[in-house]
Amino acid sequence: MNRTHGMLQSPGYPHHYPHSIDCRWTIVADFGKRIQFIFTHLDVEPSANCSYDYVEFKEGQSLYDRGASLARFCNWTSSPEYEVPL
């Protein structure tokens, strides 16, 4: 399937997501193409240094490649390293 747009949301949205859940989505784009994410709502459990709940973007070469972290976002904003996305 070749889609150019879509929506991701946690299980149970717009209500609370289940306890101890770990969601992962794999987004694939052709070489040279950009992927843009627009957050309309981000509400995760606040924690220092994003140690509990967060949204993280990683880059990898395959579905099984854990890749390097590109960015991590959470509701803790005391550090510019972990900001809520605009």
N, C-alpha and C positions, 0 to 999 in steps of 0.2 A: 504494500500500500504506500503510495507516495502522497503524503499530506504536507501542506505548507503552513498549517496552523492547527492549534488544538488547545485544550485546557487540562491542567493537572490539578487535582484537589485530593486532600487526605480523606481516608475512609470516615464516613459520618458527617462530612462537611454539609451544612454550616455549623453543626454541633461539634462538641468536643471529640477529638480522635481517641481511639481506645488506648488504654494503658499498655506500656511495653511494646508498642508497635514500631516497626522499622520498615519504612516504605522506600523503595528505590524505583526510579524510572530511567530507562535508557533512551536517550534522544540521539538519533543518528542524522548526520548531514554530510553531503558530498564535500570533498576537499575544496577549500576555497570559499565555501558558503558560511554565512554567519547564522548564529542562533540567538534570538532575542527573547528574553523572559520579561514579562510585565506582571508585577505583583499588584493585585487589587486588594489583597488581604493577607496579612501574615500575623498570626497569633499563636505563639508557642510559649511553653513554660519558661519564664525568665530564669537564667542561671549565669553565674559568673563565668566568663570565658567560653560561653556556649557549650558548657560541659554536659548538659542534659539534652534539650530539644533544640534542633537547628535545621536549617536548609543549607545543604552544601552542594557545590558544583565541582565535578571532577572531570578531567579530560583523560580519555583512554583510547587505545587502538582497537579494542575488541569488547564484546559484552562481558568478558571475564577479567578484563584489565581494570584494576582498582584505580589506577592513574593518580596523578598529582592533584591536590586540592587547588582549585582556582579561586574559590571564595566560599565563605561560611557566614550565614546570617542567622541572627537570633534576636530576642527582645532585650538582650543586655547591650547597652550602648555606651558604657563607660570607656570603652576602648575603641579607637578608630579602626582597629583591625577587624572588629566584629560589629558592623553597623547593620541597621535595617535597610534593605535595598530601597532605592527611590523608584 
